[in-house]
Amino acid sequence: MSRKHRGRGGSREKLRRRKKPAQEYIGKAVMSREGFVFVKVEGQEEDIYVKASKTRGALHGDTVKVVVTQERTGNAKRRSGEIVAVLERSNLPFVGILHIVGRQAWVLMSSKTMPYDIEVPVPEGGQKGMKVAAVVDGWERGENAPHGHVVDILGFPGENETEMHAILAEFGLPYRFTKEVENAADKIPDKISASDRKGRRDFRKVLTFTIDPADAKDFDDALSFRKLENGNYEVGVHIADVTYYVKPGTAVDKEAQERGTSVYLVDRTVPMLPEKLSNKLCSLRPGEEKLTFSAVFEITPQAKVINPWFGRTNIISDYRFDYELAQSIIDAGPAAMETDFGEGSECGIVPAPVKEAILTLNGLALKLRDRRFKAGAVNFDRPEMKVEVDEKGKPIGVHQKFSKEANWLIEEFMLLANRNVAEYVATGGKMGGKALSKAKTFVYRVHDEPNMEKLSGLREFAGHFGHKMAPLEDGIAKSLNALMKDAAGTPEIQAIQLLALRAMAKACYSTDNIGHYGLAFRFYTHFTSPIRRYPDMMVHRLLSLYLDGADSQDYGYYSEQCKHASEREVVAAEAERESIKYKLVEFMQDKIGQEFDGHVSGITEWGIYVEIEPTKIEGMIPYRTIRSDFYDYDQDHYLARGRRSRRVIRLGDPLRIRVKGTSLEQKLLDYELVEND
């Protein structure tokens, strides 16, 4: 049933006859629907192109050995090569439609990364036309199709549960816990005893509250507030004490470690921890005593931090706010003391002392935020779009999410806790002092400096629109922030932000602290979300050990765990994006033929990507569909140029488009350019 045949490529003998020894690399295969492959080599920014006839049976996700046959030159746009061996097959499944003929079955592919159908045994319970997940077991020489087996029957195409589970399956993400893990979680005691409180600092009588999205169920952070006699404020950042309940090596811990993070799809959360822990036992729900791990600060009215303290605590959250109600208090300002906000967000009438606490904390947060940007933090205020779905998962609207001061309030105090925990460990408890010569092993959240070559490209691109970047020698962050401010409100701002983001390194977890460039922090970690991130659990355990005087922990073990956590974070983000893409295409299905204004969001060798207004939904205009001219892609200048008209289309340019087609299976939108006859 295979609709494509792949070549086996050249032989090793041919490679040996070359005059120069060929460069060999080991990397991951990223396959296209046309059958060609890009091999990504760890530590190298540029991948290696392999045409379909030279892939030697490699498939998407496989670990392969590749030989470079053509280095990048003036004529060649990129390195190219051929795969000489498949070292390890990917264990990630491919999702397709089950086709059964007699006693034979195939999984028919319509995937962006898998151009070949998979021959499989007929699965028990499988019906023709169902969507299934299949793993490839092998593809021997002479066989027309890879062979494998079905690992999961997902359901019939088009059903919401089927499609969301298909996305999770495609990325190897579990969507249920095993009975062993659920049973282990159920056995964890849910009553707090006197022995549980022993050694904890008691905050139960201190004003404490949470601020979260309206639909949140797992509340892993809370703030406490009280005025001190010296005129300063005590602010507590209280985090769910997950590691008190989840011990290393247990079934729950192993599962959380493997998952690495919770996954947030459009219509659901796939939690890292079972519901008993994530939504009940560890969630800082109002009116319930909870065990927490806290960072407590004395802060002056000028937002200077003195006397930080870290340790285990117990709290009772007095109020549960959503961001909207907290923002309404902030917007009302001092008048909030006399304002009745009604039955908002489970907290009833908001008392004046609570309003005063929110206003005071907001004032401190704004000072911390201002100080951070003056120190060199990079400010990317890109719009974030949220897809609204009904109870059946059908998309009913797309709107822009705005971050306001209530969001910044929580953000700044979480950043404060994360930064100070990292600094405490890195300096051996000497806050602000020099790091010890024998630093203790720790899990840092690090962010490297931007790519200077890409920043030069950004400078040239911005210059086309009359925007000048200050010399990078004066400070990269200062230059970028000034550029964003100058371009704010212009059609090209989104393109400028996108290119700036591409120039930035990706943040990740590491035991080697290089600082966090984007935040302008010398020390930074993730301490504040252990319900949904395993690195935060590692940070809690290490901090607890070091507070008790323990020696430095196993560097090699934590280095490997940082690498694994970083990889799981990337996978979860990709799955989230895929679920958003699916719902956006689904939302646009009934809009075929309609016209929209938009702006160019991307330019490639095969077409122009456009984001339409006001939803920012992206689709592609293939060059071949533009009737008035044939366009060539200019990679160096981020533009497309018409051969006859010499018309130039750049990132950020306004275009009028018509929705031409949708593909739910491939999560693609086709637009066509509206042209004057």
VOGU-3710 file (C-alpha; in Angstrom, 3 decimals, decimal comma):
1> msrkhrgrgg> 0,000/0,000/0,000  2,978/2,330/0,138  2,389/5,300/-2,125  6,061/6,245/-2,215  9,299/4,345/-2,525  12,468/5,564/-0,995  15,963/5,135/-2,353  18,690/3,333/-0,490  21,351/5,889/-1,398  24,980/5,447/-2,447
11> sreklrrrkk> 27,303/2,847/-1,036  30,160/3,254/1,391  32,569/2,306/-1,430  31,569/5,417/-3,353  32,280/7,527/-0,264  35,694/5,944/0,244  36,741/6,871/-3,292  36,413/10,583/-2,605  39,672/12,488/-2,510  38,917/14,305/0,742
21> paqeyigkav> 37,780/12,421/3,844  34,069/13,175/4,222  32,777/14,732/7,439  30,588/12,289/9,361  28,024/13,337/11,958  25,399/11,697/14,129  22,068/13,472/14,392  18,283/13,289/14,350  16,349/12,977/11,090  13,591/15,503/10,469
31> msregfvfvk> 11,570/14,269/7,482  9,259/16,152/5,121  6,127/14,838/3,427  8,116/14,819/0,161  10,585/12,314/1,624  13,703/14,456/1,960  15,374/14,828/5,333  17,140/17,467/7,375  19,600/16,000/9,867  19,927/18,073/13,016
41> vegqeediyv> 23,289/17,642/14,745  23,513/18,580/18,418  25,609/21,689/18,959  25,339/22,808/15,318  22,936/25,518/14,242  22,848/24,520/10,571  21,288/21,182/9,646  22,277/18,875/6,764  19,935/18,376/3,796  19,505/14,838/2,443
51> kasktrgalh> 17,423/14,254/-0,679  14,848/11,453/-0,666  16,977/9,005/-2,684  19,842/9,247/-0,161  17,969/8,629/3,087  18,840/4,887/3,361  15,501/4,042/4,958  15,704/6,693/7,671  12,427/8,061/9,015  11,419/11,060/11,075
61> gdtvkvvvtq> 12,960/11,021/14,557  15,540/8,314/13,806  19,110/8,708/15,011  21,303/8,488/11,914  24,880/8,749/10,714  25,194/11,261/7,890  28,095/12,136/5,607  28,415/15,674/4,230  28,883/15,550/0,456  28,485/19,281/-0,272
71> ertgnakrrs> 29,569/22,050/2,061  27,798/25,395/1,967  29,348/27,534/-0,756  28,353/30,513/-2,822  26,253/28,262/-5,046  24,944/25,918/-2,394  22,478/27,492/0,070  23,094/24,807/2,724  25,146/21,712/3,484  23,909/18,510/1,883
81> geivavlers> 24,812/14,883/2,366  23,628/11,313/2,489  22,656/9,020/5,324  24,934/5,990/5,605  23,303/4,247/8,565  20,205/4,280/10,753  21,647/3,887/14,243  18,402/3,864/16,214  14,747/3,856/15,222  12,528/6,423/16,919
91> nlpfvgilhi> 10,074/4,942/19,390  7,608/7,764/18,760  4,456/6,611/16,963  3,111/7,908/13,660  -0,594/8,690/13,486  -2,658/7,659/10,464  -5,832/5,993/9,237  -6,241/2,229/9,548  -6,913/0,418/6,241  -7,776/-3,290/6,368
101> vgrqawvlms> -7,925/-5,700/3,421  -8,605/-9,271/4,512  -5,890/-10,266/6,960  -3,578/-7,427/6,028  -3,591/-3,866/7,345  -1,809/-0,615/6,700  -1,701/2,711/8,469  -2,219/5,304/5,736  -0,289/8,483/6,342  -1,265/12,094/5,775
111> sktmpydiev> 1,518/13,571/7,860  3,951/16,446/7,432  6,786/14,200/8,604  5,899/10,724/7,295  5,445/10,156/3,545  5,248/6,330/3,700  2,392/4,051/4,780  3,165/1,456/7,472  2,304/-2,230/7,119  0,905/-3,602/10,401
121> pvpeggqkgm> -0,866/-6,700/11,753  -4,632/-6,170/12,063  -5,023/-4,727/15,581  -7,596/-6,184/17,968  -10,591/-3,859/18,147  -9,429/-1,801/15,186  -11,923/-0,844/12,480  -11,295/0,396/8,977  -11,193/4,191/8,905  -10,141/4,620/12,544
131> kvaavvdgwe> -7,265/6,869/13,489  -4,459/4,875/15,121  -0,915/5,345/16,374  1,720/2,965/14,985  5,409/2,446/15,714  7,825/1,418/12,950  9,740/-1,772/13,795  11,895/-1,927/10,670  12,340/-1,337/6,962  14,602/-3,885/5,373
141> rgenaphghv> 16,267/-3,516/1,991  13,935/-4,514/-0,817  10,722/-3,825/1,125  8,389/-1,231/-0,381  7,022/-0,061/2,948  8,154/0,093/6,572  6,514/-2,427/8,888  5,424/-1,930/12,477  2,559/-2,396/14,901  -0,363/-0,372/16,257
151> vdilgfpgen> 0,212/0,884/19,806  -3,071/2,757/20,309  -6,500/2,978/18,707  -7,506/6,627/18,973  -11,027/6,695/17,502  -12,694/8,022/14,395  -11,263/11,134/12,698  -12,865/14,506/13,393  -13,948/13,680/16,946  -12,358/16,044/19,450
161> etemhailae> -11,086/13,332/21,807  -9,581/11,445/18,874  -7,751/14,476/17,522  -6,381/15,689/20,874  -5,206/12,185/21,764  -3,649/11,921/18,303  -1,557/15,040/18,969  -0,407/13,648/22,315  0,392/10,267/20,737  2,367/11,897/17,927
171> fglpyrftke> 4,687/13,529/20,476  4,890/10,483/22,702  2,976/12,226/25,490  0,796/10,093/27,791  -2,791/11,184/28,325  -3,581/8,932/31,257  -1,817/7,631/34,367  -1,275/3,930/34,976  -3,219/2,287/37,794  0,059/1,849/39,672
181> venaadkipd> 0,692/5,598/39,688  -2,934/6,471/40,521  -2,976/3,951/43,381  0,338/5,261/44,729  -1,047/8,822/44,706  -4,258/7,716/46,410  -2,247/6,196/49,285  -0,603/9,532/50,155  -2,258/10,816/53,381  -4,361/13,918/52,846
191> kisasdrkgr> -4,645/15,011/56,478  -2,053/17,368/57,969  -0,856/16,150/61,358  1,179/17,762/64,121  4,272/15,914/62,878  3,743/17,410/59,392  3,820/20,901/60,926  6,950/20,225/62,946  9,858/22,491/61,983  7,694/24,699/59,773
201> rdfrkvltft> 7,250/28,453/60,068  3,549/29,099/60,682  1,895/31,628/58,343  -1,693/30,496/58,905  -2,708/33,807/60,524  -0,923/36,027/57,985  -3,015/37,528/55,161  -2,462/35,197/52,188  -4,076/34,933/48,755  -3,640/33,500/45,268
211> idpadakdfd> -4,026/35,235/41,885  -4,465/32,910/38,904  -6,350/32,599/35,607  -10,107/32,237/36,069  -10,084/28,611/34,845  -7,059/27,460/36,896  -7,398/24,394/39,108  -3,852/23,880/40,367  -2,758/26,804/42,538  0,929/26,265/43,214
221> dalsfrklen> 1,843/29,760/44,445  0,415/32,224/46,967  1,495/35,592/48,357  1,365/36,652/51,987  1,600/40,279/53,099  1,985/42,192/56,331  3,329/45,575/57,392  6,321/45,648/59,724  6,817/48,109/62,574  9,882/49,610/60,877
231> gnyevgvhia> 7,778/50,693/57,892  8,908/47,862/55,629  6,785/45,004/54,343  7,082/41,255/54,742  6,175/39,479/51,503  6,019/35,706/51,421  6,124/33,720/48,179  4,614/30,392/49,197  4,951/27,417/46,870  3,195/24,048/47,138
241> dvtyyvkpgt> 5,515/21,646/49,002  5,162/18,866/46,447  8,390/17,093/47,371  7,175/16,609/50,956  4,554/14,257/49,519  6,376/12,884/46,471  9,531/11,056/47,531  12,418/10,250/45,143  12,185/6,869/43,435  8,472/6,318/44,068
251> avdkeaqerg> 6,072/5,470/41,236  4,619/9,001/41,280  8,083/10,581/41,216  9,338/8,390/38,368  6,264/9,241/36,293  6,646/12,979/36,974  10,347/12,769/36,124  9,606/11,059/32,814  6,861/13,529/31,869  8,983/16,490/32,921
261> tsvylvdrtv> 6,123/18,984/32,702  2,379/19,384/32,445  1,111/19,825/28,892  -1,438/22,523/28,084  -3,527/21,802/25,013  -6,292/24,124/23,852  -9,077/22,287/25,645  -7,322/20,427/28,452  -4,363/20,124/30,757  -2,396/16,883/30,798
271> pmlpeklsnk> -0,916/17,111/34,305  2,533/16,012/35,388  1,097/14,747/38,680  -2,123/12,771/39,323  -5,204/14,850/40,099  -5,169/14,053/43,806  -1,851/15,908/44,061  -2,158/18,568/41,363  -5,716/19,750/41,969  -6,325/18,728/45,571
281> lcslrpgeek> -3,586/17,854/48,046  -0,911/20,288/46,806  -3,169/22,963/45,310  -3,271/26,062/47,544  -7,050/26,256/47,642  -8,692/28,961/49,789  -9,696/28,083/53,330  -7,545/24,939/53,506  -4,316/24,477/55,450  -1,470/23,631/53,073
291> ltfsavfeit> 2,191/22,679/53,421  4,456/25,023/51,495  8,098/25,783/50,714  8,594/29,536/50,907  10,805/32,473/50,083  10,076/35,308/52,486  11,412/38,823/51,972  11,572/42,024/53,938  11,072/44,766/51,362  11,356/48,525/51,779
301> pqakvinpwf> 8,763/50,907/50,267  11,383/51,571/47,538  11,327/47,824/46,689  14,788/47,128/48,086  14,995/43,495/49,235  16,629/42,751/52,586  16,770/39,709/54,839  15,538/36,944/52,495  14,560/33,684/54,212  13,922/30,239/52,718
311> grtniisdyr> 12,283/27,282/54,368  9,267/25,076/54,888  6,032/26,666/56,067  2,306/26,072/56,425  -0,352/28,514/55,250  -4,064/29,039/54,778  -4,982/31,010/51,666  -7,648/33,534/52,647  -8,710/34,547/49,152  -8,588/33,206/45,613
321> fdyelaqsii> -8,503/36,002/43,016  -8,527/35,717/39,261  -6,480/38,206/37,245  -9,565/40,177/36,180  -10,721/40,911/39,741  -7,185/41,739/40,908  -6,834/44,081/37,928  -10,120/45,830/38,768  -8,771/46,559/42,260  -5,555/47,929/40,769
331> dagpaametd> -7,469/50,036/38,240  -9,609/51,538/40,995  -6,457/52,624/42,852  -6,866/54,134/46,338  -10,595/54,389/45,660  -10,640/50,586/45,816  -10,815/50,863/49,611  -14,420/52,089/49,306  -15,372/50,011/46,229  -17,659/46,973/46,475
341> fgegsecgiv> -16,427/44,454/43,890  -19,177/41,950/44,592  -19,025/38,175/44,621  -15,786/37,910/42,677  -13,867/34,731/42,145  -14,761/32,700/45,256  -13,693/35,458/47,615  -16,924/37,362/48,225  -16,738/41,018/49,224  -13,092/42,120/49,195
351> papvkeailt> -12,103/43,707/52,543  -10,129/46,971/52,586  -6,939/45,396/54,061  -6,819/42,929/51,153  -7,272/45,699/48,595  -4,509/47,675/50,329  -2,212/44,640/50,184  -2,826/44,192/46,447  -2,216/47,881/45,729  0,978/47,905/47,822
361> lnglalklrd> 2,293/44,722/46,208  1,488/46,126/42,785  3,475/49,265/43,543  6,455/47,163/44,637  6,155/44,928/41,564  6,203/47,928/39,225  9,407/49,161/40,877  10,998/45,706/40,557  9,932/45,522/36,914  11,292/48,965/36,100
371> rrfkagavnf> 14,597/48,120/37,801  14,846/44,855/35,845  14,495/46,559/32,472  16,952/49,268/33,448  19,414/46,484/34,292  19,160/45,128/30,740  16,151/42,775/30,602  14,681/42,368/27,121  11,052/43,415/26,676  9,092/41,399/24,098
381> drpemkvevd> 5,431/42,293/24,370  4,132/40,021/21,594  0,362/39,473/21,428  -0,798/36,045/22,556  -3,944/34,622/20,985  -6,316/32,376/22,915  -8,734/29,947/21,274  -12,078/29,628/23,060  -13,797/26,247/22,837  -17,203/25,039/23,982
391> ekgkpigvhq> -17,839/22,041/26,239  -17,407/19,700/23,253  -14,065/21,209/22,268  -15,396/23,092/19,235  -13,642/26,450/18,678  -16,110/29,343/19,035  -13,779/32,338/19,095  -10,220/33,627/18,937  -9,131/36,674/20,914  -5,958/38,374/22,037
401> kfskeanwli> -4,725/37,968/25,604  -3,291/41,059/27,225  -0,889/41,087/30,152  -1,750/43,787/32,646  -0,420/44,894/35,997  -2,117/42,027/37,861  -0,155/39,577/35,692  3,044/41,566/36,229  2,454/41,570/39,999  2,577/37,785/40,175
411> eefmllanrn> 5,336/37,576/37,564  7,687/39,924/39,413  7,355/38,176/42,770  7,843/34,768/41,178  10,956/36,129/39,425  12,133/37,540/42,751  11,809/34,154/44,459  13,445/32,262/41,584  16,370/34,673/41,385  17,033/34,771/45,119
421> vaeyvatggk> 16,875/30,996/45,560  19,457/30,582/42,770  21,680/33,317/44,212  21,457/31,819/47,699  22,797/28,445/46,522  25,315/29,854/44,025  26,899/32,132/46,625  26,825/29,618/49,439  24,289/31,670/51,346  26,192/34,925/50,921
431> mggkalskak> 23,539/36,832/49,013  25,167/39,170/46,521  28,636/37,973/47,454  31,180/36,055/45,396  30,397/32,513/44,366  32,268/29,855/46,313  35,194/28,151/44,585  33,446/24,826/45,110  29,908/25,680/44,067  27,211/23,197/44,999
441> tfvyrvhdep> 25,391/21,318/42,284  22,151/23,070/41,413  19,511/23,297/38,683  19,614/26,679/36,951  17,382/28,179/34,311  19,870/29,675/31,859  19,622/31,841/28,756  22,620/32,540/26,546  23,441/35,736/24,648  21,784/36,414/21,256
451> nmeklsglre> 23,197/35,426/17,868  25,126/38,461/16,609  24,780/37,494/12,928  21,001/37,345/13,260  20,987/40,668/15,103  22,833/42,196/12,151  20,098/40,833/9,882  17,489/42,388/12,176  19,288/45,746/11,974  19,248/45,612/8,162
461> faghfghkma> 15,598/44,563/8,054  14,488/47,299/10,472  16,463/49,821/8,424  14,224/49,140/5,410  11,389/50,697/7,413  13,417/53,623/8,713  14,039/52,160/12,183  17,589/52,502/13,477  19,122/50,217/16,072  21,556/51,759/18,518
471> pledgiaksl> 25,087/50,299/18,409  25,104/46,854/20,028  28,249/47,840/21,895  26,050/50,158/23,983  24,058/47,169/25,177  22,072/44,618/23,174  19,010/44,726/25,432  18,980/48,524/25,436  19,223/48,559/21,639  16,449/45,956/21,209
481> nalmkdaagt> 14,092/47,638/23,676  14,593/51,008/21,980  13,871/49,430/18,588  10,662/47,815/19,875  9,520/51,125/21,329  10,293/52,954/18,070  8,432/50,367/15,946  5,429/50,001/18,292  2,129/50,496/16,519  3,571/50,043/13,011
491> peiqaiqlla> 2,573/47,226/10,611  6,108/45,832/10,730  6,340/45,554/14,538  5,332/41,867/14,574  7,936/40,983/11,944  10,605/42,893/13,885  9,642/41,102/17,106  9,726/37,747/15,317  13,219/38,332/13,910  14,421/39,550/17,305
501> lramakacys> 13,063/36,392/18,947  14,819/34,244/16,348  18,075/35,962/17,238  17,641/35,063/20,904  18,974/31,828/22,343  16,522/29,330/23,860  16,299/29,157/27,622  16,946/25,732/29,126  17,896/23,935/32,337  21,542/23,404/33,241
511> tdnighygla> 23,813/22,670/36,168  26,296/25,170/34,678  25,195/28,685/35,510  25,728/31,215/32,705  23,018/33,573/33,899  19,751/34,499/32,237  20,336/37,047/29,491  16,698/37,855/28,709  15,880/38,627/32,334  19,254/40,278/33,028
521> frfythftsp> 19,790/38,009/36,060  23,189/36,630/37,016  21,478/33,807/38,925  18,118/32,286/38,071  16,221/29,031/38,597  12,678/27,643/38,587  11,366/27,257/42,136  7,755/28,407/41,890  5,841/25,712/39,934  6,585/22,210/41,254
531> irrypdmmvh> 3,036/21,014/40,511  3,643/21,381/36,775  7,468/21,317/36,286  9,840/18,593/37,459  12,898/20,932/37,528  11,159/22,876/40,296  10,862/19,649/42,272  14,611/19,084/41,835  15,265/22,651/43,010  13,106/22,106/46,115
541> rllslyldga> 14,982/18,931/47,006  18,416/20,465/46,511  17,541/23,647/48,415  16,146/21,591/51,294  19,325/19,502/51,465  21,591/22,551/51,405  19,529/24,379/54,042  20,118/21,318/56,242  23,879/21,505/55,611  24,235/18,665/53,096
551> dsqdygyyse> 27,253/18,386/50,802  27,031/19,070/47,077  24,916/16,490/45,235  25,741/14,343/42,191  26,635/16,752/39,359  26,419/14,133/36,592  22,970/12,929/37,631  21,491/16,420/37,749  23,162/17,381/34,460  21,397/14,492/32,746
561> qckhaserev> 18,115/15,400/34,409  18,454/19,010/33,210  18,948/17,804/29,649  15,909/15,517/29,883  13,730/18,277/31,394  14,743/20,710/28,648  13,831/18,164/25,985  10,442/17,447/27,583  9,729/21,171/27,755  10,317/21,519/24,002
571> vaaeaeresi> 8,089/18,516/23,216  5,267/19,876/25,402  5,481/23,297/23,727  5,345/21,702/20,258  2,279/19,648/21,211  0,572/22,764/22,563  1,268/24,613/19,296  -0,089/21,679/17,274  -3,338/21,692/19,265  -3,694/25,434/18,671
581> kyklvefmqd> -3,020/24,980/14,935  -5,673/22,263/14,746  -8,306/24,391/16,460  -7,471/27,455/14,354  -7,880/25,443/11,133  -11,128/24,018/12,519  -12,288/27,561/13,332  -11,596/28,668/9,747  -13,398/25,764/8,027  -16,618/27,700/7,519
591> kigqefdghv> -14,782/30,801/6,261  -13,567/29,469/2,902  -14,065/32,148/0,271  -14,090/35,007/2,783  -11,576/37,859/2,472  -9,442/39,330/5,267  -6,786/41,979/5,709  -3,500/40,695/7,052  0,254/41,192/7,330  3,123/39,073/6,024
601> sgitewgiyv> 4,416/36,978/8,935  6,894/34,782/7,071  8,546/34,336/3,681  9,986/31,031/2,462  11,178/29,523/-0,789  7,728/28,044/-1,444  5,346/30,781/-0,347  4,306/33,733/1,788  2,779/33,334/5,263  0,134/35,866/6,272
611> eieptkiegm> -1,508/36,544/9,661  -5,034/37,865/9,240  -6,718/40,490/11,403  -7,966/40,526/14,073  -7,379/36,871/14,992  -3,708/36,608/13,860  -4,512/33,226/12,271  -1,678/32,291/9,919  -1,992/30,677/6,502  0,203/30,399/3,410
621> ipyrtirsdf> -0,038/31,841/-0,088  1,932/29,490/-2,385  3,864/31,412/-5,043  2,342/29,175/-7,726  -1,147/30,529/-6,938  -0,220/34,181/-7,570  -1,498/34,846/-11,081  0,005/38,275/-11,725  3,702/37,330/-11,453  6,252/34,685/-10,505
631> ydydqdhyla> 8,043/35,442/-7,229  11,600/34,560/-6,213  12,638/34,219/-2,583  15,517/36,401/-1,366  16,676/34,666/1,809  19,321/37,238/2,714  16,868/40,154/2,710  13,728/38,396/4,000  11,679/39,249/0,918  10,031/37,915/-2,260
641> rgrrsrrvir> 10,470/39,754/-5,566  8,288/39,524/-8,662  10,270/38,646/-11,798  8,209/40,808/-14,166  6,826/43,563/-11,953  9,846/43,704/-9,589  7,293/44,113/-6,817  8,866/43,438/-3,423  6,948/41,731/-0,602  8,569/41,999/2,829
651> lgdplrirvk> 7,822/40,797/6,338  5,159/43,034/7,867  3,685/44,163/4,529  -0,137/44,472/4,460  -1,915/42,070/2,087  -5,525/41,249/1,327  -6,168/37,502/1,259  -8,970/35,061/0,532  -9,318/31,778/2,442  -8,872/29,089/-0,192
661> gtsleqklld> -8,786/25,785/1,690  -8,273/24,030/5,014  -6,628/20,714/5,934  -7,418/19,517/9,431  -5,279/16,405/8,974  -2,182/18,452/8,181  -3,246/21,475/10,269  -2,745/23,783/7,299  -4,547/26,843/5,960  -4,279/27,876/2,319
671> yelvend> -4,758/31,548/1,477  -4,703/33,199/-1,918  -3,682/36,740/-2,703  -6,564/39,041/-3,622  -5,312/40,667/-6,840  -6,737/43,477/-8,933  -7,873/42,137/-12,300
//
